[in-house]
Each structure stands twice: as C-alpha cells, then as structure tokens.
Amino acid sequence: MGQFQGLLLSSAALTLVMAPPACAADINAPVSVKIQAGPLDAAILSLASQAQVRILFSGEVVAGKRAAALEGRLSARQALEQMLAGTGITVATARPGVLVLKIARQPVSIRQLPLDERAAATPVMAAAASRPISAPAQADEAVTELSEIVVGTHIRGVKDGPSPVVTLDRSEIDRGGYATVADAVSALPQAFGGTTSDDASTTGSDPTTTNANRATGANLRGLGADATLVLINGRRMAGAGLMGDFADMSSIPLAAVARVEVLLDGASALYGSDAVGGVINVVMRERYEGLEARARIGGSTRGDLGQRQLALTAGRGWDGGSLLLSGEYQRRNGLMAVRRDYAGDADLRRFDGTDHRLYYSQPATVLGIDPVTFSLVPIYAVPSGQDGTSLKPADFLAGQRNLANWRQTMSLLPTQERGSVYIAASQDVGSRVTLSADARYSDRRYTDYAVAPQTTMVVGRNNPYFVSPNGAATHYLAYSFLNETAGLKSAGEVQSRGLSLSAKVRLPGDWRLEAYVLHAEEIGASRYTTMLNSAFLSEALGNTPDNPATAYSAARDGYFNPFIGAGRNKQAILDFVTSGWETRRTIGRLDTASVMADGALFRLPAGAVRLAVGAQLREEHLKTIGLSATAGVTPVANFSRFGDRRVSAIFAEARAPLFGPDNRRTGLERLDLSIAVRREHYEGGATSTVPKLGLVWSPVSDWNLKATYGESFRAPSLGELTDAQRVTPVNIAVGSGTVLTLLRYGGNPDLQPETAKSWTTGLEYAPQAHPEIRLNATLWDTRFQGRIGQPAINNLSTVLTAPDLAPFRQFISPTTNTADLALVKDLLKQASSSVAGLYAPEAYLAIADARYVNTGDFKVRGLDLTGTYGLSVGGNPIVVTGNLSWLLSYKRKITAAAQGVELAGTAEYPADLRARVSATWSRGPYSVTGTLNHVGDLQTVAGSRIQAQTTADLQAQFTARDGRGPLKGLVVAVTVQNLFDKDPPFYDAPVGVGYDPANYDPAGRVVALQLTKAW
C-alpha cells in the first residue's frame, strides 16, 4: 500500500498543473486538436475529449463513415464541420457546450425519431469528464443522452423503460462531495444503512453479524444487502462477507466510474438471483483521451475522521481502439467512540436513557448461583481503592455490583485504507467485431477496536490473593481488563479482483451478439488480537500447574490478582493472559460465461418489435478457514466452511411498441409493452423461473404512465447451505425456572430460494415545451416470502414458550426415554469436547433448532417522488433536484404462523420518510450547490419518539475556463457535509450507544477540498 500511495503522490506532483476542464468548454473557442484518420465515431470521441465538449449522435448516423486526419487550432464546431464535410451530416447546438449530429434535414430528436429507428440505433455519447450546469436546451433542440444498454433491460437503445431508475453521473457525485461509490449510493433515500455498513458492524447493531471485514454493501428498500444485486458494467461481483452473500461497494475506485444506475424494482427476470430490492449497475469509464489527476483532503471539524484521496486516470484512443488506466488511493482515519459523547459512555442516563454498563469490571463483581433460576447473579462487589493484597472478608460489599463503561475502548468507525487499479481496453477487429477487456484490483485494509477482554473467571485458594467473603473455597468473578489493556483489536485485508473478456459481433440486419467471460474473487483475511487465552489465565490464577510449554511461570513471574480495586496487574502477566488470537480467511470466487443476442424481429406500425435472448453459466465458490489460539499453547482450527455450485440460466426479453408517433390515437400517444423471463437451475436440483411485465402508456403528450409486475428470488447463499452442524448448551428461562436446552445451529442443505412478487406504478410529467421540468411519482410494493433466517436464535428467550416458535422446539426426557437419550448423545457428537462434557446427556430437557430455515415474510410498500426543475435568475442557471422516499409499510413476520409486525419508521429499521433536495446555481466558472437531507422521526419498540433530523450540505466549485495558462483545466471544490454539525437524535439503543446507527451518521461536520486537473 505504501508503494502504491507513493506512486500516486509522485505522479500527482508532476501532473497537478495541467489538464482539460472537468466540464464542457465553449464550442466556439479555438483549441489545439490532433485527430488521427479512422472511423468517424472514434474521431468524434477523440475530438469531444480534446475540446471538452459533449457531442451526441447515434451509431446509425455515422455507421461506415471515416474521417481524415485533422490537426490545428480550431473550435470544436469548426473541427466537426471539416470532419463531416461531404457526409450528409450536419451539426446543431443543443445547449451551451453540447453539440448534436443530424442527418441533413432530419432532426435527431428522440420525440421525432420513429421508435423502431430509435431502438435500432446504437446511441453513443461523447462527453467531457463531468456534466456542466448549463441553461436548459430549447424545446426544438431537445436531446436525450442514451447509453447503449442501461440497467433494467437487455435491449439496446431503450431510453425510457417502465421500471424506475435513478442515475448518478460523475458531476452529481462530485457535487455531492462523496469520497466513494458506497457513500454516493448510501445517500440515496431508497438506501438503508442498517446492515453491511462499517458503523453498523462496529456498534454491534448489524443483525446479520456477517460483515467481519467492515465492507459496505447496498441495501435498497431495507430488504437486505443480500437482496440487492450490484453489477459492474452489467456483470456480477464475487460475494463478500462471511457468507459471501453481498457485494462490497467500497472496493470500487470512484475515479474510474462514469455513472451509477440504480434500478428500484425487482429484476430477477433479467439478472437472476438477488435482484429483489433492486439492482445497482456501476458503469466504469471506457474511453478517455489524456490524463486526469485528482487530490482530496478533508476531515471532521472535531479533529477526527481525517481523509485523503489521490487518483490518476490516463487514456488513449486510436484507430478502432482505446486504452484506459485508472489508479486510486484512499484513506479515512477511524473514529473512537469516546470522541462522541453519545457513543463513548454506556451510561446514557444523562440523556434520559438507560445505564448499559456491565458488572464485568475492575474492581470485579463476585457472582453466585441463583437458587431459583440457577443462573449467575451478582452477590458482592470487590471494594475499590485497594490493591488486592490485603483484602479482608468484611471488606466486600454485600448485595452490590461494580459497573464498567465497556464502550470506552471501542471504535465507532474503523480506519479504512484502500488502493485500487482499473484497466479497460477495446479494439475493433474488422468492421463487425469489437474485442474488449477490463480488469480491476483493490486492496483494502481496516483496523478497529472492540470491547476490552472480560470474562467470568473461577478463583480458588490456590491463588495467593484469594479472599472469600462467605468462606467458600472458590468464587466466580466477573472481571474486565478495561483498565489494563486496550480493546480487542481487529485488523484485516480484503482483496477484490475482477477480470472480464468480451466480444461484440455485429450480425446481419441490426442484430448484435455479445459474449463475455468473467472471473472475480473476494479474499478477506482478518486477525483478532488482545484476546484472553483461557488456559493461560487459568495458569496465571493458579487453577492449573505451570505449563512447561510456555515461557511463563506463576511462581516466578507472579500470579494474576483478580481482587485489585485500584491499579493493575504486572505487564508480563497481562501480556501472557491476553496473548490469545484468532484468524479467519474467507475466499469468494465467481466464474461466469454469458452470451446474448438482440435485434429486431419484425415491424409494427409504431416501430420494430425487438428481442434479446441469452444464456449464462456461473460457478460460485466459498471457502472459510479459521485458527484460534485462545485455549492453549497450540492453535486449533475453530471454523471451516467449503461450498461450491454451478448455476445455469436462459433468459429472454421482448419489447413491442403498439402506438407511437407514426400511428398515435387520441389517448394513445404512446403504448409500449415489454416482457422478460428467466430460468435458473442450481446444481442440486433447485430451479427458479420468474417473469416480468412492463408497460409505458402516454395518454396525452407530456404525461407517461408506467407499470411493472415481476417475480424475483434470492437463492440460499453457500454459507447458509454448507455451514457445519454444531450444538451448544443454553439455559432458557421458562416460568420461574430454567430449562437446559441443546441448541442446534448450522447450515441447511434443504433450503429453497426466497421468492418475491413486486409491482410498480409510476406517473411521469415531462413537458416538451419545458424540458427543464421532469417530475416522477412511483408507487411500489414488494412481498418477500420464505425468507431464510434463524428464528430460534433471534428469539432465544422465548423459543420454548412462544406459540409461533413451536416448530423450532422439542421437549425431551432422556432419563425415561431411550430414543431421546440416543438423540442427545448423537447430537453431542457435533460439539467440541469441552462443550460436550459440560453436562450429562440425561440433564437436557429440550432441543431448540436454530439452523437456517425458510421462514418469515416481508411486505414492503412505499412511494417515491423525484424531480428536476431548471430556471434562470439574472441570466444565471439554477437547477433544483429532489428525491423523496416514503415508506408506507414495512411489515415482518418471523414465521408463517406469526402475526405481522409493522416496523416502518421504527428505530433500527428503515425510516418511513427520507428525502434529499439540492439546488445548484452557476455563474461563469463558479457554481454553488446546497443540499438538504431529511430523515423522518422514528418510534422505539416501547413507543417513544425519536426526533426527525434535517442536515445541510454545501459545496462551492470553481472551474477554470481559460483555455491557456497554468489554471487550464483546473477544478477546485470545497464541500461541507452536515454544515451545522448536528448530532444524531438521541436513541437509547440496546447496544449501548445514544443514536440509531441504521438511520443516522455520527461523523458530524466534515469538510473536504478536492482538486481536479486534466489535460
């Protein structure tokens, strides 16, 4: 990482004084251009990059045409006119800095182009590094910027499909001041941060507990990161986390990203498993001419969360080909919990909350066995203010307990450091074949700290410091090392890799074949240190004789004193007993081969009916191994998992324009229908076949009604299928007593895919006379069934009594029933030797089944409102955008027999209202963007209210427009997030923090300076 950072630093120092501007330049300003002879489309792309203008055209307009070499100092318009001389193509200005190519006397306007021609074209957009904020185009010059294939369809040229899609381009990401792709996606109102985020992991509020490597996933609609599919250039990433069931967006280098497309609809009929809550497609930059350098520095105004980022992107195009290389280094310093008063003290009474401190402390708390519940409870407190060497029985404080602030050593946000590289290349082979390849590599390292070691230790008369307050020969002591050691340290490294090779073949007619192969890996390694070694602690307490295999001798080096009330044990003793460690390594691997063809089938009066068909083969692999040195001298394997499977799929999608410009009727300005179906077969027998239907209807000009219905699924993860079978004893309260229960947990090879049915209905207003206005309202509904879970673990305290948990319990009597005794003995073979020997088989009275099962339902419904409005004040443009998500219902059933519980707007679940509104004002080279972010009020499970929060962001940007001089191409942006430094609203969280990590951010005011320079 150090060499990578050094390379970027030295390169940035050489390049920070030259570059093309990151927004569009004046199309009439002369610039130096040098265009090689070759295909016309490649020449136009090269000109757009050199002149930093946006040039829009369709592949059909330039197909088969070539451009002569061109060199000199010309304006972008002059250069284009020379290149297009004799081709029958004319140049028009769409708006400042944007040119559009037209066939002579035939405007290239999407509203005037027949639907079949529009769909058949291969649209291309040649753009500068980011989008300028400019005045809206005139109505007669309306331009639609299209990608060749956008998320939500496999058919080329679809500009306005039925599914709701939010697109974040580079300029929007830059104006938001985001440091990573994950930050940009997490800011969307439709995203939920309660799982697979680094602060949810460190605070312990992530219910999945699988994000051991502090990744950042995407969780659309709150349906789970495992139910949101993330793609890079339309292709899957390898699974991240202990279960390999979500994608780590923090591994994607932002400098190499062209845009992020967010499909807010179920789409398994298009993309297969996991596309339940939605699909996020990160489109990487493909062509770039020149060199761009970026530098960013920032941090919280409270003196923490320092961040720095360096990136270099270089590209070169030639006759029929291109090459792009992008490298990025990014670091964010960690945030300790004590830096935020609402998170660093488990005693929240000063905020009118609860005291969450524990009786694991120093001075220790003496525990005894409750005669009714048979559980350990505090009976004495070791007095403070004494060194534990002259304690007397009468000194103990009967009926009291000592309490410790266990959050004192914990991280709130981990330190994250990442280096990433992305390479993309393409080359035409003849006139019909284009070969391309892209590769990405990311190395991310993290460090955080958890609770200091704490334990219930047994101390007896062999310890020279032993004193009993009641004459007992031994005592249980609840002890914390908080005052003697740091918190448990977690450090790890995650490598994310991907390699894709593809070929596009232009077939007869307008058909095209695309095939690719992909290999992706996610390799995570973690190491936990400052852990207690129970064998070493027993030796230091005098419970076991000195072990000659260790360098420590209690008689020589000293015994551990657990009765200290002030001070600490000797450092040599502490180093010995806290020398335990654990390591874990998880490898997720994905290999994919895919082939697809799309084109026109036949023509209707409104246009061509188009079809896409394809097939795909995936091989998934997940392996986890772990070692532990917490119970002796020799490390032992403490965890292992291995699974792989093959998935085959076939899919098809068709779109039919029934009414359009050529055959419109009253009430039928436009009517498009679409249908898609996909069938996936999983090795082992599971098969899912899911459809999707879509409709776009324009009853009158300017208004569109959109609707979709689809079925989606999520296949069980390899971890859920293959986790080793284990058992452990637990005492569960029943009435006034407890029942010794054997808890079964592990994978379940009989799991079936989770299934979902979803629909959306949207209304869009896009007036032709006012293209600066666009408003959308979408009502959506998803019903998610057969969710995979562990109800017995999630509801352990009631698993033996709750009526709806009856399928997960079995009462037994091993003393009277030989079959029950045989069952218990057989299950105990799945336990470690130490666990199996804790209780006699005859002592167990119940079995609780906590293995993964298909159970539980989610019913989620909401309304999204989005809009854009452009206006001009004093000749200066202002663009206002808004995005609001209103969660009408979020109802969960933990089992099929359970009552549904409404959780919308409940703490630790998605807020029922989230909104983001921005306004950007521009004047010459300057622009200012102000943003308001709103999270609605929440309710706790007890019914108390958590206040709503509105925060403000502000960015000022300068873009040098002078075509000459040292400032040429410089963009300077200063961003302030959470301008007024608001703390999250108080919430008395069960995890001991005073805010809700699922819905609020503890960072406070963060200021960042970003410089961009390109040439």
Secondary structure, 3 states (H helix, E strand, C coil): CHHHHHHHHHHHHHHCCCCCCCCCCCCCCCEEEEECCEEHHHHHHHHHHHHCCEEEEEHHHHCCCEECCEEEEECHHHHHHHHHCCCCEEEEEEECCEEEEEECCECCCCCCCCHHHHHHCCEEEECCCCCCCCCCCCHHHCCCCCCCCCCCCCCCCCCCCCCCEEEEEHHHHHHHCCCCHHHHHHCCCCECCCCCCHHHHHHCCCCCCCCCCCCCCCCECCCCHHHEEEEECCEECCCECCCCCECCHHHCCHHHEEEEEEECCCCHHHHCCCCCCEEEEEEECCCCCEEEEEEEEEEECCCCCCEEEEEEEEEEEECCEEEEEEEEEEEECCEEHHHCCCCCCCECHHHCCCECCECCECCCEEEEECCCCCCEEEEEECCCCCCCCCCCHHHCEECCCCCECHHHHCEEECEEEEEEEEEEEEEEECCCEEEEEEEEEEEEEEEEECCCCEEEEEEECCCCCCCCCCCCCEEEEEEECCCCCCCCEEEEEEEEEEEEEEEEEECCCCCEEEEEEEEEEEEEEEEEEEECCHHHHHHHHCCCCCCCCCCCCHHHHCCCCCCCCCCCCCHHHHHHHCCEEEEEEEEEEEEEEEEEEEEEEEEECCEEEEEEEEEEEEEEEEEEEEEEECCCCCCEEEEEEEEEEEEEEEEEEEEEEEECCCCCECCECEEEEEEEEEEEEECCCCEEEEEEEEEEEECCCCEEEEEEEEEEEECCCHHHHHCCCEEEEEEEEECCEEEEEEEEECCCCCCCCEEEEEEEEEEEECCCCCCCEEEEEEEEEEEEECCEECHHHHCHHHCCCCHHHHHHEEECCCCCCHHHHHHHHHHHCCCCHHHHCCCCHHHCCEEEECCCEECCEEEEEEEEEEEEEEEEECCEEEEEEEEEEEEEEEEEECCCCCCCEECCCECCCCCCEEEEEEEEEEECCEEEEEEEEEECCEECCCCCEECCEEEEEEEEEEECCCCCCCCCCEEEEEEEECCCCCCCCCCCCCCCCCCCCCCCCCCCCEEEEEEEEEC
